[in-house]
Amino acid sequence: MLSATIATENYEFIRRLVYEQSRINLGHDKVELVRSRVQKRLRALGLQDFDSYCRLLDSPAGEEELTALLDVISTNVTEFFREWRHFEFLRDVALPAWVKSPTRRPGEPFRVWSAACSSGEEPYSIAILLAEFFRRQSAEEWRITATDISTRMLSTAQQGVYKGERVKLPAPEWLRAYFQKGQGSWEGHFRVKADLRERITFQHLNLVQWPYPLQEKFQVIFCRNVMIYFDRKTQEQLVPKLGEQLLPGGYLMVGHSESLVGIEHGLKCVRPSVYQKT
């Protein structure tokens, strides 16, 4: 019978391992969360208790399972156009400023990094906004890089298929413009159209493992509602690394509940949760 409890030593081992690999800081109030989520891995592996699972993680064969552990531990709460003010800023400030910039090189694409893309709602929301903006401009090029620590979430994001109740958009006409309606066994679902999906590169990336395997720098980085899971030391290390990936004049968006106060980062706060590289 599958064990229903997790011993203190097993919880501490998992907590330390998760922190070392991802800097996700699991406090002592997260025992039940870890127990319920890791039990899914016990069932998948046919293991009966947390002792056996921890021994697996501590063995040479545990490297692959570590990725699965981070998948189930990482929180993935998201929705289309979450925290709308950031999208307003992108549409009304960042994009017009870039179009008019005298330092912009001819043919230079507008690049955005969705640094914790989860199941894809954020990068697809960005893509819709960029498609709408550039539809009214000349045929400008734009690209999105979407990364996440969870390979499971990346797989969902790449498919771009969502249940109808999850596709809530600011403009109803965007549903027809950017989504295909499912038929048959896919009735009740919508899939992001191919021409939008092709603008996005999905990539596995751990934000606390440097240097980043990214070849380009970005005009805008969305790294929202991630740092709340990190301790202060990790935040102080992460923010300057994100700043290095910004082009001069570029913007970093963090979650509305997050603050960079007290962190040395060299970015200018232009409005709450929006910072610019000057």
C-alpha positions as CSV (number, residue, x, y, z in Angstrom):
1,M,0.0,0.0,0.0
2,L,1.3,3.5,-0.9
3,S,2.5,5.4,2.1
4,A,0.2,8.3,3.1
5,T,2.8,10.1,5.2
6,I,6.2,11.6,4.6
7,A,8.8,11.4,7.3
8,T,10.6,14.6,8.4
9,E,14.0,13.4,7.1
10,N,12.5,12.6,3.7
11,Y,10.8,16.0,3.5
12,E,14.0,17.8,4.4
13,F,15.9,15.8,1.8
14,I,13.4,16.7,-1.0
15,R,13.3,20.3,0.2
16,R,17.1,20.7,0.1
17,L,17.3,19.0,-3.3
18,V,14.6,21.2,-4.8
19,Y,16.3,24.3,-3.5
20,E,19.7,23.3,-4.8
21,Q,18.4,22.6,-8.2
22,S,15.8,25.3,-8.7
23,R,16.1,27.7,-5.7
24,I,12.4,27.1,-5.0
25,N,12.2,27.7,-1.3
26,L,9.9,25.2,0.3
27,G,9.2,26.2,3.9
28,H,8.1,24.0,6.7
29,D,4.5,24.9,5.9
30,K,4.7,23.1,2.5
31,V,4.8,19.5,3.9
32,E,1.3,18.6,2.7
33,L,1.8,20.2,-0.7
34,V,5.0,18.2,-1.2
35,R,3.5,15.0,0.1
36,S,0.5,15.2,-2.2
37,R,2.5,16.1,-5.3
38,V,5.3,13.7,-4.9
39,Q,2.8,10.8,-4.3
40,K,2.0,11.1,-8.0
41,R,5.6,10.2,-8.8
42,L,5.5,7.3,-6.3
43,R,2.5,5.9,-8.2
44,A,4.1,6.5,-11.6
45,L,7.2,4.6,-10.5
46,G,5.5,1.8,-8.6
47,L,7.2,2.8,-5.3
48,Q,5.4,2.2,-2.0
49,D,7.1,4.8,0.3
50,F,9.0,8.1,0.4
51,D,12.1,6.3,1.6
52,S,12.4,4.4,-1.6
53,Y,11.8,7.6,-3.6
54,C,14.5,9.5,-1.8
55,R,17.0,6.6,-2.3
56,L,16.2,6.8,-6.0
57,L,16.8,10.5,-6.1
58,D,20.1,10.0,-4.3
59,S,21.3,7.4,-6.8
60,P,23.0,7.8,-10.2
61,A,19.7,6.7,-11.8
62,G,17.9,9.6,-10.1
63,E,19.0,12.4,-12.5
64,E,16.1,11.8,-14.8
65,E,13.7,11.6,-11.9
66,L,14.9,14.9,-10.6
67,T,13.4,16.6,-13.7
68,A,10.1,14.9,-13.0
69,L,10.2,16.0,-9.3
70,L,10.7,19.7,-10.3
71,D,7.8,19.3,-12.7
72,V,5.4,18.3,-10.0
73,I,6.7,20.7,-7.4
74,S,6.8,23.9,-9.5
75,T,3.6,25.9,-9.3
76,N,1.9,26.6,-12.6
77,V,-0.9,29.1,-12.1
78,T,-1.6,31.1,-15.2
79,E,-4.3,32.4,-17.6
80,F,-4.5,34.4,-20.8
81,F,-3.6,38.1,-20.4
82,R,-3.0,37.7,-16.6
83,E,-2.2,41.0,-15.0
84,W,-3.5,43.0,-18.0
85,R,-1.6,46.2,-17.1
86,H,1.6,44.7,-18.3
87,F,0.1,44.1,-21.7
88,E,-1.3,47.6,-21.8
89,F,2.3,48.9,-21.1
90,L,3.7,46.7,-23.9
91,R,1.1,47.9,-26.4
92,D,1.0,51.6,-25.4
93,V,4.5,52.3,-24.3
94,A,7.2,49.7,-25.1
95,L,6.2,48.9,-28.7
96,P,5.6,52.5,-29.9
97,A,8.9,53.6,-28.3
98,W,10.7,50.8,-30.1
99,V,9.1,51.6,-33.5
100,K,10.2,55.3,-33.2
101,S,13.7,54.5,-31.7
102,P,16.5,56.2,-33.7
103,T,18.9,53.5,-32.6
104,R,16.9,50.6,-34.0
105,R,18.8,48.7,-36.6
106,P,17.0,48.0,-40.0
107,G,15.4,44.6,-40.0
108,E,15.9,44.1,-36.3
109,P,13.1,42.0,-34.9
110,F,11.2,42.9,-31.7
111,R,12.1,40.1,-29.2
112,V,10.3,39.1,-26.0
113,W,11.3,36.5,-23.5
114,S,8.5,34.8,-21.5
115,A,10.9,33.5,-18.8
116,A,8.5,31.3,-16.9
117,C,5.9,30.4,-19.5
118,S,4.2,27.6,-17.7
119,S,1.5,26.0,-20.0
120,G,1.8,28.7,-22.6
121,E,-1.0,31.3,-21.9
122,E,1.5,34.1,-21.3
123,P,3.6,33.8,-24.5
124,Y,0.5,33.3,-26.6
125,S,-1.1,36.4,-25.0
126,I,2.1,38.3,-25.9
127,A,2.0,36.9,-29.4
128,I,-1.6,38.0,-29.9
129,L,-0.8,41.5,-28.7
130,L,2.3,41.7,-31.0
131,A,0.3,40.4,-34.0
132,E,-2.4,43.0,-33.4
133,F,0.1,45.8,-33.1
134,F,2.2,44.9,-36.1
135,R,-0.9,44.3,-38.2
136,R,-1.4,48.1,-38.0
137,Q,2.3,48.8,-38.8
138,S,4.5,47.8,-41.7
139,A,5.4,44.2,-41.9
140,E,7.8,44.2,-38.9
141,E,9.4,41.0,-37.7
142,W,8.9,39.8,-34.1
143,R,9.8,36.7,-32.2
144,I,9.1,35.3,-28.7
145,T,11.3,32.9,-26.6
146,A,9.3,31.0,-24.0
147,T,11.1,29.0,-21.3
148,D,10.2,27.0,-18.2
149,I,11.7,24.7,-15.8
150,S,8.9,22.2,-16.3
151,T,9.2,19.9,-19.3
152,R,5.6,18.8,-18.7
153,M,4.3,22.4,-18.9
154,L,6.5,23.1,-22.0
155,S,4.9,20.1,-23.8
156,T,1.4,21.5,-23.1
157,A,2.5,25.0,-24.2
158,Q,4.0,23.7,-27.5
159,Q,0.7,22.0,-28.4
160,G,-1.2,25.2,-27.8
161,V,-4.5,23.4,-27.1
162,Y,-6.8,24.7,-24.3
163,K,-10.3,24.0,-23.0
164,G,-12.8,26.6,-24.0
165,E,-13.4,28.0,-20.5
166,R,-9.7,28.8,-20.2
167,V,-9.6,30.9,-23.4
168,K,-10.8,34.2,-21.9
169,L,-9.6,37.1,-24.1
170,P,-10.0,40.9,-23.8
171,A,-11.4,41.2,-27.3
172,P,-13.9,38.5,-28.4
173,E,-12.9,38.7,-32.0
174,W,-9.4,37.5,-31.1
175,L,-10.8,34.0,-30.6
176,R,-11.7,33.7,-34.3
177,A,-8.6,35.4,-35.5
178,Y,-6.0,33.4,-33.5
179,F,-7.6,30.1,-32.5
180,Q,-9.0,27.1,-34.3
181,K,-12.2,25.5,-32.9
182,G,-11.9,21.8,-32.1
183,Q,-14.0,19.3,-33.8
184,G,-15.1,15.7,-32.9
185,S,-13.1,14.4,-29.9
186,W,-11.6,17.9,-29.5
187,E,-15.0,19.7,-29.3
188,G,-14.9,22.2,-26.5
189,H,-11.2,23.0,-27.1
190,F,-9.3,25.7,-29.0
191,R,-5.9,25.5,-30.5
192,V,-3.7,28.5,-31.2
193,K,-3.3,28.9,-35.0
194,A,0.0,27.8,-36.6
195,D,1.1,31.2,-37.8
196,L,1.1,32.4,-34.2
197,R,2.7,29.2,-32.7
198,E,5.5,29.5,-35.3
199,R,6.6,32.8,-33.9
200,I,7.4,31.3,-30.5
201,T,10.4,29.2,-29.6
202,F,9.8,27.0,-26.6
203,Q,12.9,25.9,-24.6
204,H,13.7,24.2,-21.3
205,L,15.6,26.6,-19.0
206,N,16.3,26.8,-15.3
207,L,16.4,30.5,-14.3
208,V,18.9,29.8,-11.6
209,Q,21.4,28.0,-13.7
210,W,23.8,30.4,-15.4
211,P,24.9,31.2,-18.0
212,Y,21.7,31.1,-19.9
213,P,21.7,29.2,-23.3
214,L,20.2,32.2,-25.1
215,Q,21.8,33.6,-28.2
216,E,19.9,36.9,-28.3
217,K,19.0,39.8,-26.1
218,F,15.4,41.1,-25.7
219,Q,13.4,44.3,-25.8
220,V,11.1,43.0,-23.1
221,I,11.3,40.2,-20.5
222,F,8.3,38.9,-18.7
223,C,9.4,37.2,-15.5
224,R,6.3,37.3,-13.4
225,N,5.2,35.6,-10.2
226,V,8.4,33.5,-10.1
227,M,10.6,35.4,-7.6
228,I,8.0,35.0,-4.8
229,Y,9.1,31.4,-4.6
230,F,12.8,32.3,-4.2
231,D,14.6,33.5,-1.1
232,R,16.3,36.9,-1.0
233,K,19.7,35.7,-1.9
234,T,18.4,34.0,-5.1
235,Q,16.4,37.1,-6.0
236,E,19.6,39.2,-5.7
237,Q,21.4,36.9,-8.0
238,L,18.6,36.5,-10.5
239,V,17.6,40.1,-11.3
240,P,21.0,41.2,-12.5
241,K,21.2,38.1,-14.7
242,L,17.8,39.0,-16.3
243,G,19.1,42.6,-16.8
244,E,22.0,41.2,-18.8
245,Q,19.6,39.7,-21.2
246,L,17.9,43.1,-21.9
247,L,18.9,45.4,-24.7
248,P,19.5,49.0,-23.6
249,G,16.1,50.7,-23.2
250,G,14.4,47.3,-22.7
251,Y,11.9,46.4,-20.0
252,L,11.6,43.8,-17.3
253,M,8.1,43.0,-16.1
254,V,7.7,41.3,-12.7
255,G,4.5,40.2,-11.0
256,H,2.3,42.9,-9.4
257,S,2.9,41.3,-6.0
258,E,6.7,41.3,-6.5
259,S,9.1,44.1,-5.7
260,L,12.8,44.7,-6.4
261,V,13.2,47.2,-3.6
262,G,16.5,46.6,-1.9
263,I,18.0,44.6,-4.7
264,E,20.9,46.1,-6.7
265,H,20.1,45.6,-10.3
266,G,20.8,48.8,-12.3
267,L,17.3,49.0,-13.7
268,K,15.0,52.1,-13.4
269,C,11.5,51.6,-12.1
270,V,9.2,53.3,-14.6
271,R,5.9,52.2,-13.0
272,P,5.0,49.5,-10.4
273,S,6.4,46.1,-11.5
274,V,8.0,47.5,-14.7
275,Y,11.7,48.2,-14.8
276,Q,13.8,49.7,-17.7
277,K,17.5,49.1,-18.6
278,T,18.8,52.6,-19.1
